[in-house]
């Protein structure tokens, strides 16, 4: 593993002022020689955290935490020591040289990309505020129609992207190179090799990191068009699963209240902030991830409130959120416990519509009454069944116990199980026994940094159902498509990270792809396949041992990934497949349809291969 030289560590330490860095999160006041603040890591009204500017050390007399600037960054941002050094090096614009392993991305390179994003945001904002013509007029009318007039565009640095190469010409005139514009994902290279603007005729929402620096963009189309919302793709600066819109503005309110409110869209965040609910953030075209939860828990010490829209899409998101239930939500987790609660808005309203129609106080009342995610999930499962019949109560019990399966060993799960027995007219000992027999589901997302352990030989599995075989075939076709179109797959990396794979080899391959993209987002198909084979050699053995294919000799992993699938518009295909793979509610008929799609793709591939072999 790469290491950082002692010389560079000392250089970063000397360039990092602890008082200034801690002061970005909590108010700091000087008393005599030292500085004092309320501890960022536990709730208190009287400052008990001392910062010694001479020694560059901090210590909280309330909770006992303390250390130097590196330990503060490690704890506040949930980083390892090398990651904390790199984070501070980037902040101080210091290029560190790693003693071994892969070289780090130079801080100066990232600084250059941030400068491009900043200049792009300025350009878009100017176009919105001063642009002339029907298109910028329509952008301003859209914002005014949402109630985002007055100071809102300035406060949130909203903009308008005219397209037609205007941004490329502007940034080129400022001295930025074409490859830099592509790396920042504000421009694309067309088939003719010429640069073109990434965003065209859209209202623009700059996406900032937690320090408030622009790192990406989201654009909402004006009028009709697809996709309705378009986000920046993954870049060295921007990873969707680790960024939340509005966090730079919301973190102070989160620290003050102890609560974070998570919604689904840019306009929802802005509307809530404008109505005084300033601890609201939004995910960026993806469902909430465990990385998001860890990030929020650094700022909100009490609760993370997941606010769901009342429409069908919001309810599907609510069901997916149940996958976050794990041991971190139980009392046994101690100080690391995460209190994730949920609430659904009534009458199919989204947050912006709700506060506009009923006011901020009504929303605060709903947020105050939000249920713990476990209870929220149980109540949703109960409501889906007819409890007046024995059959309905039996089905409800099975569905509710699935919610408790990830924490079945905890006292909390057993307490809920006893409550279920009373509500469903079952014997407590029978319900507890049924809970004990359940197998906990596989985790949706790995949150550790260790490589996957070698996979042990598997015993023969039971015969798969038709729906299961269809699902596995579909997963395989999808991964083949992503491997052949890595740039398109990268654009949907956040969705790929959230798929609940039904085959272990598919999970290993997907994780290896994501890790490869983190190192180098620009990998071509051949390089991606090679990197996956290097990073997950055990996947080959798993694929050979547990193949669902009827062939006696399944392909090696490299061949499996490199299959060419002709799907026309690959970007549209991947977006559709990600959405379908993320839907865990597929029934057998829907799975069969997916299987037929995958089969048709494979037949097309085989026909083209045969035609190729027939060539002289």
C-alpha positions as CSV (number, residue, x, y, z in Angstrom):
1,X,0.0,0.0,0.0
2,X,1.2,3.5,-0.8
3,X,2.7,5.6,2.1
4,X,3.3,9.3,2.6
5,X,6.7,10.5,3.5
6,X,7.4,12.0,7.0
7,X,8.6,15.2,5.2
8,X,5.3,15.6,3.4
9,X,3.3,14.9,6.6
10,X,5.2,17.6,8.4
11,X,4.7,20.0,5.5
12,X,0.9,19.4,5.6
13,X,0.9,19.7,9.4
14,X,2.6,23.1,9.3
15,X,0.3,24.4,6.6
16,X,-2.9,23.4,8.5
17,X,-4.1,25.8,11.2
18,X,-6.2,23.8,13.7
19,X,-8.1,26.9,15.0
20,X,-9.2,27.9,11.5
21,X,-10.1,24.4,10.5
22,X,-12.2,23.7,13.6
23,X,-13.7,27.2,13.3
24,X,-15.3,26.2,10.0
25,X,-17.6,23.9,11.8
26,X,-18.2,25.5,15.2
27,X,-17.8,29.1,16.5
28,X,-14.4,29.5,18.2
29,X,-13.7,32.2,20.8
30,X,-10.3,33.1,22.3
31,X,-9.9,33.1,26.1
32,X,-6.4,34.1,27.1
33,X,-3.8,32.1,25.1
34,X,-6.2,29.3,24.1
35,X,-9.3,29.0,22.0
36,X,-12.6,27.4,23.1
37,X,-15.6,26.0,21.3
38,X,-18.5,23.6,21.8
39,X,-17.3,20.1,21.0
40,X,-18.2,19.2,17.4
41,X,-18.7,15.5,18.5
42,X,-21.3,15.8,21.2
43,X,-24.1,18.1,22.1
44,X,-23.4,20.7,24.7
45,X,-24.4,24.3,25.5
46,X,-21.3,25.5,27.3
47,X,-17.9,25.3,25.4
48,X,-15.7,22.6,26.9
49,X,-13.4,21.9,23.9
50,X,-10.0,23.7,24.2
51,X,-7.7,24.4,21.2
52,X,-4.1,25.2,22.0
53,X,-2.8,27.2,19.0
54,X,0.9,26.9,20.1
55,X,0.9,23.1,20.3
56,X,-1.8,22.7,17.6
57,X,-3.7,20.3,19.8
58,X,-7.4,20.1,20.9
59,X,-9.1,18.4,23.8
60,X,-12.7,18.1,24.9
61,X,-13.2,18.0,28.6
62,X,-16.8,16.8,28.1
63,X,-16.3,13.6,26.1
64,X,-12.6,13.1,26.3
65,X,-11.8,13.3,22.6
66,X,-8.7,15.1,21.5
67,X,-5.6,15.1,19.4
68,X,-3.9,17.0,16.6
69,X,-5.3,18.4,13.3
70,X,-5.0,15.0,11.6
71,X,-7.0,13.2,14.3
72,X,-9.6,15.9,14.1
73,X,-10.1,15.4,10.4
74,X,-10.1,11.6,10.8
75,X,-12.9,11.8,13.3
76,X,-14.9,14.6,11.8
77,X,-14.8,13.1,8.2
78,X,-14.5,9.4,9.1
79,X,-11.1,9.1,7.3
80,X,-8.0,7.0,7.8
81,X,-4.8,8.8,8.7
82,X,-3.4,8.8,5.1
83,X,-6.8,10.0,3.8
84,X,-6.8,12.8,6.4
85,X,-3.3,13.9,5.3
86,X,-4.3,13.9,1.6
87,X,-7.5,15.9,2.5
88,X,-5.5,18.6,4.3
89,X,-2.8,18.5,1.5
90,X,-5.5,19.3,-1.0
91,X,-6.9,22.1,1.2
92,X,-3.4,23.6,1.4
93,X,-2.6,23.0,-2.3
94,X,0.3,20.8,-1.4
95,X,1.4,18.1,-3.8
96,X,2.4,15.0,-1.8
97,X,4.6,12.3,-3.2
98,X,3.7,8.8,-2.1
99,X,6.6,6.4,-1.3
100,X,5.1,3.4,-3.0
101,X,1.9,2.2,-4.7
102,X,-0.1,4.3,-7.1
103,X,0.6,8.0,-7.2
104,X,-2.0,10.3,-5.7
105,X,-3.9,12.8,-7.8
106,X,-1.9,16.0,-7.5
107,X,-3.6,18.6,-5.4
108,X,-2.7,21.1,-8.1
109,X,-4.7,19.1,-10.6
110,X,-7.7,19.0,-8.4
111,X,-7.3,22.7,-7.7
112,X,-7.3,23.3,-11.4
113,X,-10.5,21.3,-11.9
114,X,-12.2,23.2,-9.0
115,X,-11.2,26.5,-10.6
116,X,-12.9,25.3,-13.8
117,X,-16.0,24.5,-11.9
118,X,-15.9,27.9,-10.1
119,X,-15.5,29.8,-13.4
120,X,-18.3,27.7,-15.0
121,X,-20.7,28.5,-12.1
122,X,-19.9,32.2,-12.5
123,X,-20.6,32.0,-16.3
124,X,-23.9,30.2,-15.8
125,X,-25.0,32.6,-13.1
126,X,-24.2,35.6,-15.4
127,X,-26.2,34.0,-18.2
128,X,-29.2,33.6,-15.9
129,X,-29.1,37.1,-14.5
130,X,-28.1,39.0,-17.7
131,X,-28.7,36.7,-20.6
132,X,-31.0,38.0,-23.4
133,X,-33.3,35.9,-25.5
134,X,-36.2,33.5,-25.2
135,X,-34.1,30.7,-23.6
136,X,-32.8,32.7,-20.6
137,X,-36.2,34.4,-20.2
138,X,-37.7,30.9,-19.9
139,X,-35.1,29.9,-17.3
140,X,-36.0,33.0,-15.2
141,X,-39.7,32.3,-15.7
142,X,-39.3,28.7,-14.5
143,X,-37.5,29.8,-11.3
144,X,-40.0,32.6,-10.6
145,X,-42.8,30.1,-11.0
146,X,-41.2,27.9,-8.3
147,X,-41.0,30.9,-6.0
148,X,-37.2,31.3,-6.5
149,X,-37.0,34.9,-7.3
150,X,-35.5,37.8,-5.4
151,X,-32.2,36.9,-3.7
152,X,-32.6,33.1,-4.2
153,X,-30.6,32.9,-7.5
154,X,-27.7,34.8,-5.9
155,X,-27.8,33.0,-2.6
156,X,-27.7,29.6,-4.3
157,X,-25.6,30.8,-7.3
158,X,-28.2,29.4,-9.7
159,X,-27.4,29.7,-13.4
160,X,-28.5,29.0,-17.0
161,X,-26.5,26.9,-19.5
162,X,-27.1,28.2,-23.1
163,X,-25.0,25.5,-24.8
164,X,-23.9,26.1,-28.4
165,X,-20.3,25.9,-27.3
166,X,-20.5,29.2,-25.4
167,X,-19.0,27.8,-22.2
168,X,-16.2,26.0,-24.0
169,X,-15.2,29.3,-25.8
170,X,-15.4,31.2,-22.5
171,X,-13.3,28.8,-20.5
172,X,-10.8,28.4,-23.4
173,X,-10.4,32.1,-23.4
174,X,-9.5,32.0,-19.8
175,X,-6.6,29.6,-20.6
176,X,-8.1,26.2,-19.7
177,X,-7.3,23.2,-21.9
178,X,-9.7,20.9,-23.5
179,X,-8.7,17.9,-21.6
180,X,-9.2,19.8,-18.4
181,X,-12.7,20.8,-19.4
182,X,-13.5,17.1,-20.1
183,X,-12.0,16.0,-16.8
184,X,-14.2,18.5,-15.0
185,X,-17.1,17.2,-17.0
186,X,-18.3,20.6,-18.1
187,X,-17.5,19.7,-21.8
188,X,-17.6,16.6,-23.9
189,X,-15.7,15.5,-27.0
190,X,-18.0,15.0,-30.0
191,X,-17.6,12.3,-32.6
192,X,-15.9,14.8,-34.8
193,X,-13.3,15.4,-32.1
194,X,-14.5,18.9,-31.3
195,X,-15.4,20.0,-27.8
196,X,-19.0,20.8,-27.0
197,X,-20.8,22.0,-23.8
198,X,-21.9,19.3,-21.5
199,X,-25.1,21.1,-20.5
200,X,-27.5,22.8,-23.0
201,X,-30.7,24.9,-22.3
202,X,-30.9,24.0,-18.6
203,X,-31.4,25.8,-15.3
204,X,-28.2,25.0,-13.5
205,X,-27.7,24.1,-9.8
206,X,-24.0,24.2,-8.8
207,X,-23.1,21.3,-6.5
208,X,-20.6,22.2,-3.7
209,X,-18.5,20.1,-1.4
210,X,-18.8,20.4,2.3
211,X,-16.4,23.3,2.3
212,X,-18.6,25.2,-0.2
213,X,-16.5,24.8,-3.3
214,X,-18.2,24.0,-6.5
215,X,-17.3,20.5,-7.7
216,X,-20.1,19.5,-10.1
217,X,-23.5,20.6,-11.6
218,X,-27.1,19.6,-11.9
219,X,-29.2,20.9,-14.7
220,X,-33.0,21.0,-15.1
221,X,-34.2,21.0,-18.7
222,X,-36.3,24.0,-19.7
223,X,-39.6,22.9,-21.2
224,X,-39.9,19.4,-22.6
225,X,-36.9,17.1,-22.9
226,X,-35.1,14.1,-21.4
227,X,-33.6,13.5,-19.1
228,X,-35.5,16.0,-17.0
229,X,-32.5,16.4,-14.6
230,X,-28.9,15.8,-15.7
231,X,-26.1,15.6,-13.2
232,X,-22.3,15.8,-13.8
233,X,-20.8,12.4,-14.2
234,X,-18.2,11.0,-11.8
235,X,-15.0,13.0,-11.8
236,X,-11.8,13.2,-9.6
237,X,-13.7,15.8,-7.6
238,X,-17.3,14.4,-7.6
239,X,-18.7,11.1,-6.4
240,X,-22.5,11.0,-6.1
241,X,-22.6,8.5,-3.4
242,X,-20.5,10.8,-1.2
243,X,-21.9,14.2,-1.9
244,X,-25.2,15.8,-0.7
245,X,-26.7,18.9,-2.3
246,X,-26.8,21.8,0.2
247,X,-24.6,20.2,2.9
248,X,-22.3,23.2,2.9
249,X,-25.2,25.5,3.8
250,X,-26.9,23.0,6.1
251,X,-24.1,21.7,8.3
252,X,-24.2,24.6,10.8
253,X,-28.0,24.1,11.4
254,X,-27.4,20.3,11.6
255,X,-24.8,20.9,14.3
256,X,-27.0,23.3,16.2
257,X,-30.2,21.1,16.1
258,X,-28.6,17.7,16.0
259,X,-31.0,16.8,13.1
260,X,-30.5,16.4,9.3
261,X,-33.4,16.3,6.9
262,X,-32.9,14.4,3.6
263,X,-35.1,15.1,0.6
264,X,-34.8,14.1,-3.1
265,X,-34.3,17.2,-5.2
266,X,-32.5,20.5,-5.5
267,X,-35.7,22.6,-5.5
268,X,-36.9,20.8,-2.4
269,X,-33.7,21.8,-0.5
270,X,-33.9,25.4,-1.7
271,X,-37.6,25.7,-0.8
272,X,-37.1,24.3,2.7
273,X,-34.1,26.6,3.4
274,X,-36.1,29.6,2.2
275,X,-38.9,28.6,4.6
276,X,-36.4,28.4,7.5
277,X,-35.7,24.7,7.5
278,X,-32.0,25.1,6.9
279,X,-30.8,21.6,7.9
280,X,-32.1,20.0,4.7
281,X,-30.0,18.3,2.0
282,X,-30.7,16.2,-1.1
283,X,-29.2,13.2,-2.7
284,X,-28.0,13.6,-6.3
285,X,-30.0,11.4,-8.6
286,X,-29.5,8.4,-6.4
287,X,-31.1,6.9,-3.3
288,X,-29.5,7.5,0.1
289,X,-26.4,5.4,0.6
290,X,-24.6,4.3,3.7
291,X,-21.8,6.7,2.8
292,X,-24.3,9.5,2.9
293,X,-25.5,8.3,6.3
294,X,-21.9,8.3,7.6
295,X,-21.3,11.7,6.2
296,X,-24.5,13.2,7.8
297,X,-23.8,11.6,11.1
298,X,-20.6,13.7,11.4
299,X,-22.8,16.8,11.5
300,X,-26.1,15.7,12.9
301,X,-25.5,14.0,16.2
302,X,-29.2,13.2,17.0
303,X,-31.3,12.1,14.0
304,X,-31.2,11.8,10.3
305,X,-34.8,12.3,9.0
306,X,-35.5,10.8,5.6
307,X,-38.4,12.8,4.1
308,X,-40.2,10.9,1.4
309,X,-42.5,12.3,-1.3
310,X,-46.1,11.1,-1.1
311,X,-46.2,9.8,-4.7
312,X,-45.4,6.3,-5.9
313,X,-41.7,7.0,-6.5
314,X,-41.4,8.3,-3.0
315,X,-43.0,5.2,-1.6
316,X,-40.6,3.0,-3.6
317,X,-37.7,5.0,-2.2
318,X,-39.2,4.4,1.3
319,X,-39.2,0.6,0.7
320,X,-35.5,0.7,-0.5
321,X,-34.5,2.7,2.6
322,X,-35.3,-0.3,4.8
323,X,-32.1,-1.9,3.5
324,X,-30.2,0.6,5.8
325,X,-31.4,-1.2,8.9
326,X,-28.4,-2.7,10.6
327,X,-26.7,-3.0,14.0
328,X,-25.7,0.7,14.0
329,X,-29.4,1.5,14.8
330,X,-29.6,-0.6,18.0
331,X,-28.8,0.5,21.5
332,X,-25.9,-2.0,21.5
333,X,-24.1,0.3,19.0
334,X,-23.4,2.8,21.9
335,X,-21.8,6.0,20.8
336,X,-21.7,4.9,17.1
337,X,-25.5,4.5,17.0
338,X,-27.2,6.2,14.0
339,X,-30.8,7.3,14.6
340,X,-32.4,7.1,11.2
341,X,-36.1,8.1,11.2
342,X,-38.6,8.5,8.3
343,X,-41.8,10.3,7.4
344,X,-44.0,10.3,4.3
345,X,-45.6,13.5,3.2
346,X,-49.4,13.3,2.7
347,X,-51.5,13.9,-0.4
348,X,-48.8,13.0,-2.9
349,X,-47.0,16.3,-2.1
350,X,-43.2,16.9,-2.4
351,X,-41.5,19.0,0.2
352,X,-41.5,22.2,-1.8
353,X,-45.2,21.8,-2.5
354,X,-45.9,21.0,1.1
355,X,-44.2,24.0,2.7
356,X,-45.7,26.3,0.1
357,X,-49.2,25.1,0.7
358,X,-49.1,24.4,4.5
359,X,-46.1,26.3,5.8
360,X,-42.9,25.4,7.6
361,X,-44.5,24.8,11.0
362,X,-46.7,22.1,9.6
363,X,-43.6,20.4,8.2
364,X,-41.7,20.8,11.4
365,X,-44.6,19.0,13.2
366,X,-44.3,16.1,10.8
367,X,-40.6,15.9,11.2
368,X,-40.9,15.9,15.0
369,X,-43.3,12.9,14.7
370,X,-41.0,11.0,12.4
371,X,-40.8,7.3,13.3
372,X,-37.6,5.3,13.7
373,X,-36.9,3.6,10.4
374,X,-37.5,0.1,11.9
375,X,-41.0,1.1,13.2
376,X,-41.7,3.0,10.0
377,X,-40.9,-0.1,8.0
378,X,-43.0,-2.4,10.2
379,X,-46.0,-0.1,10.0
380,X,-45.7,0.1,6.2
381,X,-45.6,-3.7,6.0
382,X,-48.6,-4.1,8.4
383,X,-50.7,-1.6,6.4
384,X,-50.2,-3.7,3.2
385,X,-52.1,-6.7,4.6
386,X,-55.6,-7.5,5.7
387,X,-55.2,-8.0,9.4
388,X,-58.8,-9.1,9.8
389,X,-58.0,-12.6,8.4
390,X,-55.7,-15.3,9.7
391,X,-54.0,-15.5,6.3
392,X,-53.4,-11.7,6.2
393,X,-51.9,-11.7,9.7
394,X,-49.6,-14.5,8.9
395,X,-48.4,-12.8,5.7
396,X,-48.0,-9.5,7.7
397,X,-45.9,-11.3,10.3
398,X,-43.5,-12.8,7.7
399,X,-43.1,-9.4,6.0
400,X,-42.5,-7.5,9.3
401,X,-39.9,-10.1,10.5
402,X,-38.0,-9.5,7.3
403,X,-37.5,-5.9,8.5
404,X,-36.0,-7.1,11.8
405,X,-33.8,-9.8,10.2
406,X,-30.6,-7.7,9.9
407,X,-30.7,-7.0,13.7
408,X,-32.3,-10.2,14.9
409,X,-29.7,-10.8,17.6
410,X,-30.4,-7.4,19.3
411,X,-32.7,-6.8,22.2
412,X,-34.4,-4.1,20.1
413,X,-35.4,-6.7,17.4
414,X,-36.8,-9.0,20.1
415,X,-38.8,-6.2,21.7
416,X,-40.3,-5.4,18.3
417,X,-41.0,-9.1,17.7
418,X,-42.9,-9.3,21.0
419,X,-44.9,-6.2,20.0
420,X,-45.7,-7.9,16.7
421,X,-47.0,-10.9,18.5
422,X,-49.5,-8.8,20.4
423,X,-50.6,-6.9,17.3
424,X,-51.0,-10.0,15.2
425,X,-52.5,-12.3,17.8
426,X,-49.5,-14.7,17.8
427,X,-47.7,-16.4,20.6
428,X,-44.6,-14.5,21.6
429,X,-42.4,-17.7,21.7
430,X,-43.5,-18.6,18.2
431,X,-42.7,-15.1,16.8
432,X,-39.3,-15.1,18.5
433,X,-38.5,-18.5,17.2
434,X,-39.5,-17.4,13.6
435,X,-37.2,-14.4,14.0
436,X,-34.3,-16.5,15.1
437,X,-34.7,-18.8,12.1
438,X,-34.4,-15.9,9.6
439,X,-31.2,-15.4,7.6
440,X,-30.0,-11.8,7.7
441,X,-29.9,-10.3,4.2
442,X,-26.5,-9.5,2.5
443,X,-25.4,-5.9,3.1
444,X,-26.3,-3.5,0.4
445,X,-23.1,-1.6,0.6
446,X,-19.6,-2.3,2.0
447,X,-18.5,0.5,4.3
448,X,-15.1,-0.9,5.2
449,X,-12.0,-0.3,3.3
450,X,-10.6,-3.9,3.4
451,X,-10.6,-6.0,0.2
452,X,-13.2,-8.8,0.0
453,X,-12.0,-11.9,1.7
454,X,-11.3,-14.9,-0.5
455,X,-14.5,-16.8,-1.3
456,X,-14.8,-20.2,0.3
457,X,-15.9,-23.1,-1.9
458,X,-19.7,-23.2,-2.0
459,X,-21.9,-26.2,-1.4
460,X,-24.3,-27.2,-4.1
461,X,-27.2,-24.7,-4.1
462,X,-30.8,-25.6,-4.2
463,X,-32.5,-25.5,-7.7
464,X,-33.2,-22.0,-8.8
465,X,-36.7,-20.8,-9.6
466,X,-37.5,-19.5,-13.0
467,X,-37.6,-15.9,-11.7
468,X,-34.2,-16.3,-10.0
469,X,-32.6,-17.7,-13.2
470,X,-34.0,-14.9,-15.2
471,X,-32.7,-12.3,-12.7
472,X,-29.2,-13.8,-12.8
473,X,-29.1,-13.8,-16.5
474,X,-30.2,-10.2,-16.6
475,X,-27.5,-9.2,-14.2
476,X,-24.9,-10.9,-16.3
477,X,-26.1,-9.1,-19.5
478,X,-26.0,-5.8,-17.7
479,X,-22.5,-6.2,-16.4
480,X,-21.4,-7.1,-19.9
481,X,-22.9,-4.0,-21.3
482,X,-21.2,-1.8,-18.7
483,X,-17.9,-3.4,-19.4
484,X,-18.2,-2.7,-23.1
485,X,-19.4,0.9,-22.5
486,X,-17.3,2.0,-19.4
487,X,-18.0,5.7,-19.9
488,X,-21.7,5.1,-19.9
489,X,-21.4,2.8,-16.9
490,X,-19.4,5.4,-15.0
491,X,-22.2,7.9,-15.5
492,X,-24.5,5.5,-13.5
493,X,-21.9,4.3,-11.0
494,X,-24.1,5.5,-8.1
495,X,-26.9,3.2,-9.3
496,X,-24.4,0.3,-9.9
497,X,-23.3,0.7,-6.2
498,X,-26.8,0.3,-4.9
499,X,-27.9,-2.8,-6.9
500,X,-28.6,-5.8,-4.6
501,X,-26.8,-8.5,-6.7
502,X,-28.4,-11.9,-6.5
503,X,-25.1,-13.7,-7.4
504,X,-21.9,-13.3,-5.5
505,X,-19.7,-13.1,-8.6
506,X,-21.8,-10.2,-9.9
507,X,-21.3,-8.3,-6.7
508,X,-17.6,-8.9,-6.8
509,X,-17.3,-7.7,-10.4
510,X,-19.4,-4.6,-9.8
511,X,-17.3,-3.6,-6.7
512,X,-14.1,-4.2,-8.7
513,X,-15.5,-1.9,-11.5
514,X,-16.3,0.8,-9.0
515,X,-12.9,0.6,-7.4
516,X,-11.2,0.7,-10.8
517,X,-13.2,3.9,-11.7
518,X,-12.2,5.5,-8.5
519,X,-8.6,5.1,-9.5
520,X,-9.1,6.1,-13.1
521,X,-12.5,7.3,-14.4
522,X,-11.1,7.3,-18.0
523,X,-10.5,3.6,-18.4
524,X,-11.5,2.1,-21.8
525,X,-13.2,-1.3,-22.1
526,X,-10.1,-3.4,-22.4
527,X,-8.4,-1.6,-19.5
528,X,-11.5,-1.9,-17.3
529,X,-11.7,-5.7,-17.9
530,X,-8.0,-6.1,-17.1
531,X,-8.3,-4.0,-13.9
532,X,-11.4,-6.0,-12.8
533,X,-9.6,-9.3,-13.3
534,X,-6.6,-8.0,-11.3
535,X,-8.7,-6.6,-8.5
536,X,-11.0,-9.5,-8.1
537,X,-9.2,-12.7,-9.1
538,X,-11.4,-14.7,-6.8
539,X,-14.4,-13.7,-8.9
540,X,-13.2,-16.0,-11.7
541,X,-13.3,-19.0,-9.3
542,X,-16.7,-18.0,-8.0
543,X,-18.1,-17.6,-11.6
544,X,-16.7,-21.0,-12.6
545,X,-18.0,-22.8,-9.4
546,X,-21.4,-21.1,-9.2
547,X,-22.3,-20.4,-12.8
548,X,-26.0,-20.5,-13.5
549,X,-25.2,-21.0,-17.2
550,X,-26.2,-24.4,-18.6
551,X,-22.8,-24.8,-20.4
552,X,-20.5,-27.3,-19.0
553,X,-17.5,-25.0,-19.4
554,X,-18.4,-21.4,-18.5
555,X,-16.3,-18.6,-20.0
556,X,-13.5,-17.1,-18.0
557,X,-14.2,-13.8,-16.3
558,X,-12.4,-11.7,-19.0
559,X,-14.6,-13.2,-21.8
560,X,-17.7,-12.8,-19.6
561,X,-17.0,-9.1,-19.2
562,X,-15.9,-8.3,-22.7
563,X,-18.9,-9.6,-24.5
564,X,-20.2,-7.0,-27.0
565,X,-23.8,-6.1,-26.7
566,X,-25.3,-3.9,-29.5
567,X,-28.0,-1.9,-27.8
568,X,-28.1,1.3,-29.9
569,X,-28.2,4.1,-27.4
570,X,-26.0,2.6,-24.6
571,X,-26.5,5.5,-22.2
572,X,-30.3,5.1,-22.3
573,X,-30.0,1.4,-22.0
574,X,-27.8,1.5,-19.0
575,X,-30.0,4.0,-17.2
576,X,-33.0,1.8,-17.8
577,X,-31.2,-1.4,-16.7
578,X,-29.9,0.3,-13.5
579,X,-33.5,1.3,-12.6
580,X,-34.8,-2.2,-13.2
581,X,-31.9,-3.9,-11.3
582,X,-32.5,-1.6,-8.3
583,X,-36.1,-2.7,-8.1
584,X,-36.2,-5.6,-5.6
585,X,-40.0,-6.0,-6.1
586,X,-39.8,-7.6,-9.5
587,X,-42.3,-10.5,-9.8
588,X,-41.7,-13.6,-11.9
589,X,-43.4,-12.2,-15.0
590,X,-41.3,-9.0,-14.9
591,X,-38.2,-11.1,-14.4
592,X,-39.1,-13.2,-17.4
593,X,-39.4,-10.1,-19.5
594,X,-35.9,-9.1,-18.4
595,X,-34.7,-12.6,-19.2
596,X,-36.1,-12.3,-22.7
597,X,-34.4,-9.0,-23.2
598,X,-31.1,-10.5,-22.0
599,X,-31.6,-13.6,-24.2
600,X,-32.3,-11.4,-27.3
601,X,-29.1,-9.5,-26.7
602,X,-27.1,-12.7,-26.4
603,X,-28.6,-14.1,-29.6
604,X,-27.7,-10.9,-31.4
605,X,-24.2,-11.2,-30.1
606,X,-23.9,-14.8,-31.2
607,X,-25.2,-14.0,-34.7
608,X,-22.6,-11.2,-35.1
609,X,-19.8,-13.4,-33.9
610,X,-20.8,-16.1,-36.4
611,X,-21.0,-13.5,-39.2
612,X,-17.5,-12.3,-38.2
613,X,-16.1,-15.9,-38.4
614,X,-17.6,-16.3,-41.9
615,X,-15.6,-13.4,-43.3
616,X,-12.8,-14.4,-45.5
